[in-house]
Amino acid sequence: MPKHPVYIVSKGRWDSRLTSKALERMNVSYFIIVEAQEADAYRSVVDLELTTVLILDPSYQRDYDACDALGDAKSKGPGPARNFAWDHAVANGAAWHWVLDDNIRIFYRLNRNTKSPVWSGALFSAIEDFVERYVNISMAGPNYQYFSKEKQLLPPFILNTRIYSCNLIRNDVPFRWRGRYNEDTILSLDMLKSGWCTVQFNALLQDKQTT
């Protein structure tokens, strides 16, 4: 099982809740961050033995740096909830935390040109064990399964690229999520420009659905 806390940020998807279902099949405990008006809907469908429903503090939406001048005219996206997860993990003494999109159907291990479904938290634990060997990694995560083909010759991981949708983040680095769109790219670039390293795994994959 992962030793660092796992968070899902979600809105309007209590009916599909793909990532929740994936983690529950893997028997992985997790937090799910939702807006107050949807909390009861999520509580009615998640496995409360594994799930803690957290209500997003609206101040994170109000104070979020959207990197534009649109203000509240459009949704600020998942960035505020991701920052809430980061601060929640810090407040609870965690050295790292996981934050996941809510539309990941399943996870895989790619080995010897075969993608095998992962049915336990071993995928998260393996990534945690890897990054904690080093002092200069700030973020890591699995690649999208459709970017890692069984018939391609691939390295097990790639250094210093963007990390999307399933992020293991070191909590003491001086960054936070920002940007209304492509906030994954922004955070990855902020870290790389400051000299930190990222690790994207091809040996461990996520089946992220299109948004």
C-alpha positions as CSV (number, residue, x, y, z in Angstrom):
1,M,0.0,0.0,0.0
2,P,1.2,3.6,-0.5
3,K,2.6,5.1,2.6
4,H,1.8,8.7,1.5
5,P,-1.8,10.1,1.4
6,V,-3.7,9.7,-1.8
7,Y,-6.2,12.4,-2.9
8,I,-8.7,12.5,-5.8
9,V,-10.1,15.9,-6.9
10,S,-13.5,15.6,-8.3
11,K,-16.5,17.6,-9.4
12,G,-19.8,16.4,-10.8
13,R,-18.7,12.8,-11.3
14,W,-20.1,10.9,-8.4
15,D,-21.9,8.7,-10.9
16,S,-18.9,7.6,-12.9
17,R,-16.1,8.1,-10.3
18,L,-13.6,6.1,-12.3
19,T,-10.6,6.7,-10.2
20,S,-12.5,6.0,-7.0
21,K,-13.6,2.7,-8.3
22,A,-10.1,1.8,-9.4
23,L,-8.6,2.6,-6.0
24,E,-11.4,0.6,-4.2
25,R,-10.7,-2.4,-6.4
26,M,-7.0,-2.0,-5.4
27,N,-8.1,-1.7,-1.7
28,V,-6.2,1.6,-1.5
29,S,-7.5,4.2,1.1
30,Y,-7.9,7.7,-0.3
31,F,-9.4,11.2,0.3
32,I,-11.7,12.7,-2.3
33,I,-12.0,16.5,-2.4
34,V,-15.4,17.8,-3.5
35,E,-17.5,20.9,-3.3
36,A,-19.9,21.2,-0.4
37,Q,-23.1,21.0,-2.5
38,E,-22.0,17.6,-3.9
39,A,-20.6,16.0,-0.7
40,D,-23.7,14.0,0.1
41,A,-23.9,12.6,-3.4
42,Y,-20.3,11.4,-3.2
43,R,-20.8,9.9,0.3
44,S,-23.8,7.9,-1.0
45,V,-21.7,6.0,-3.6
46,V,-18.1,5.7,-2.3
47,D,-16.8,2.9,-0.1
48,L,-16.7,4.7,3.3
49,E,-14.4,2.0,4.6
50,L,-11.7,3.2,2.3
51,T,-12.8,6.8,1.5
52,T,-12.7,10.1,3.4
53,V,-14.8,12.8,1.7
54,L,-13.2,16.3,2.2
55,I,-15.1,19.5,1.4
56,L,-13.1,22.0,-0.5
57,D,-12.5,25.3,1.4
58,P,-14.0,28.0,-1.0
59,S,-11.1,30.3,-0.1
60,Y,-8.8,28.1,-2.3
61,Q,-11.0,29.0,-5.3
62,R,-11.2,32.6,-4.4
63,D,-7.5,33.0,-3.9
64,Y,-6.3,30.8,-6.7
65,D,-3.8,32.2,-9.3
66,A,-5.6,31.5,-12.6
67,C,-2.8,33.2,-14.6
68,D,-5.4,35.3,-16.5
69,A,-7.8,38.2,-16.1
70,L,-11.1,36.2,-16.3
71,G,-11.7,36.1,-12.6
72,D,-14.8,34.1,-11.7
73,A,-16.3,34.3,-15.2
74,K,-15.2,30.7,-15.9
75,S,-14.4,27.7,-13.7
76,K,-10.8,27.8,-12.3
77,G,-10.5,24.1,-12.8
78,P,-9.0,21.5,-10.4
79,G,-6.1,23.6,-9.3
80,P,-7.7,25.0,-6.1
81,A,-8.6,21.5,-4.9
82,R,-5.1,20.3,-5.7
83,N,-3.7,23.1,-3.6
84,F,-6.1,22.1,-0.8
85,A,-4.9,18.5,-1.0
86,W,-1.3,19.7,-0.7
87,D,-1.9,21.8,2.4
88,H,-4.0,19.1,3.9
89,A,-1.1,16.6,3.5
90,V,1.3,19.1,5.0
91,A,-1.0,19.8,8.0
92,N,-1.1,16.1,8.7
93,G,2.7,15.7,8.6
94,A,3.1,13.9,5.3
95,A,6.4,14.3,3.4
96,W,4.8,13.6,0.0
97,H,1.3,13.2,-1.3
98,W,-0.5,11.8,-4.3
99,V,-3.1,13.8,-6.2
100,L,-5.2,12.1,-8.9
101,D,-7.7,13.2,-11.5
102,D,-11.1,11.6,-11.2
103,N,-11.2,9.8,-14.6
104,I,-8.5,7.1,-14.4
105,R,-10.1,3.8,-15.3
106,I,-7.3,1.4,-14.3
107,F,-3.6,1.1,-13.7
108,Y,-1.1,-1.2,-15.5
109,R,2.4,-2.6,-15.3
110,L,4.2,-2.7,-18.6
111,N,6.8,-5.5,-18.7
112,R,8.1,-7.6,-21.6
113,N,5.7,-5.9,-24.1
114,T,2.7,-6.8,-22.0
115,K,0.4,-4.5,-20.0
116,S,-0.9,-6.2,-16.9
117,P,-3.6,-4.7,-14.7
118,V,-2.5,-3.7,-11.2
119,W,-4.9,-4.9,-8.5
120,S,-3.1,-3.6,-5.4
121,G,-1.3,-0.5,-4.2
122,A,2.0,-1.8,-5.2
123,L,2.2,0.6,-8.2
124,F,2.1,3.6,-5.8
125,S,4.5,2.0,-3.4
126,A,7.0,1.2,-6.1
127,I,7.1,4.8,-7.3
128,E,7.4,6.0,-3.7
129,D,10.4,3.7,-3.1
130,F,12.1,5.0,-6.2
131,V,11.8,8.7,-5.6
132,E,12.8,8.5,-1.9
133,R,16.2,7.2,-3.0
134,Y,17.1,10.7,-4.2
135,V,17.2,14.2,-2.8
136,N,16.5,16.2,-5.9
137,I,13.2,14.7,-7.2
138,S,10.1,16.8,-6.6
139,M,7.4,15.0,-8.6
140,A,6.8,11.7,-10.3
141,G,4.0,9.6,-11.7
142,P,2.9,7.0,-14.3
143,N,2.7,7.8,-18.0
144,Y,-0.6,7.5,-19.9
145,Q,-1.1,4.0,-21.1
146,Y,-1.8,5.2,-24.7
147,F,1.6,6.9,-24.9
148,S,3.4,3.6,-24.0
149,K,2.8,1.1,-26.7
150,E,3.5,-2.7,-26.2
151,K,5.3,-2.9,-29.5
152,Q,7.7,0.0,-28.8
153,L,11.1,-0.2,-27.2
154,L,10.7,2.0,-24.2
155,P,12.9,2.9,-21.2
156,P,11.3,2.1,-17.8
157,F,11.2,5.8,-16.9
158,I,11.9,9.2,-18.4
159,L,13.6,12.0,-16.5
160,N,12.6,15.7,-16.4
161,T,9.4,15.9,-18.3
162,R,5.8,16.8,-17.5
163,I,3.8,14.7,-15.0
164,Y,0.1,14.5,-15.7
165,S,-3.1,13.4,-13.8
166,C,-1.5,11.1,-11.2
167,N,1.2,13.1,-9.3
168,L,3.4,12.1,-6.4
169,I,4.6,15.5,-5.1
170,R,7.2,16.3,-2.5
171,N,5.5,18.5,0.0
172,D,8.4,20.8,1.1
173,V,9.2,22.2,-2.4
174,P,8.3,26.0,-2.7
175,F,5.5,25.6,-5.4
176,R,1.8,25.4,-5.7
177,W,-0.6,24.7,-8.5
178,R,-1.6,27.7,-10.7
179,G,-3.3,28.3,-14.0
180,R,-6.8,27.9,-15.2
181,Y,-5.7,25.5,-17.9
182,N,-2.7,23.1,-18.2
183,E,-1.8,23.5,-14.6
184,D,0.1,20.1,-14.8
185,T,2.4,21.6,-17.4
186,I,2.9,24.8,-15.4
187,L,3.8,23.0,-12.2
188,S,6.2,20.7,-14.0
189,L,7.9,23.6,-15.7
190,D,8.1,25.6,-12.4
191,M,9.9,22.7,-10.8
192,L,12.2,22.0,-13.7
193,K,13.2,25.6,-14.2
194,S,14.1,25.7,-10.5
195,G,16.5,22.8,-10.8
196,W,14.3,20.0,-9.4
197,C,13.9,16.7,-11.2
198,T,10.7,14.8,-12.3
199,V,10.3,11.1,-13.2
200,Q,7.7,9.7,-15.5
201,F,7.3,6.0,-15.5
202,N,6.6,3.9,-18.6
203,A,6.8,0.6,-16.6
204,L,3.9,1.8,-14.6
205,L,0.9,3.3,-16.4
206,Q,-2.5,4.9,-15.9
207,D,-5.5,4.5,-18.2
208,K,-6.6,8.2,-18.1
209,Q,-9.8,8.9,-20.0
210,T,-10.1,11.9,-22.3
211,T,-11.6,15.1,-20.8
